[in-house]
Amino acid sequence: MQGAKHAPSGTWGVGAGVDEVGIYARAQVYSIHMKYFVTYQMPHTGLDAWMQLPEEERKKQELGMQTEWNTWMAAHKGAIVETAGVGKPKRITSEGIVDARNDLMMYSIVEAESLDTAAEMFKDHPHFGIPGASIEVMTVNKNIG
């Protein structure tokens, strides 16, 4: 039809309108992804034992783990929002602030359709190459307060 206008495209839900030819409707289907907080953990006693290995052996292991990690990250880059390591913690209580120690090594923020989908993403993660390692995935709840 000459002179007909097409409904504009974009990322919006459902709408309708009228052009000079008649009524048009538009709809776009998209999935909503939630954010999930992921922690990568290793017992600090395991880290202590690993640090006792000769430096050359540790460096070799680090290189292997980094290669596997980078491969995994590339395969999941569409879901990864942020990933970073964490440093030594401070514990704050009503009695004061002290140096602390925990099992956290890194964290990620990922997007997925559900908690189960997010968890499934990590089932074969290279972090499990570390003895005693674990990963926890939890929903990010921005509506606190």
Order of alpha helices (4+ residues) and beta strands (2+ residues): beta-beta-beta-alpha-alpha-beta-beta-beta-beta-alpha-beta
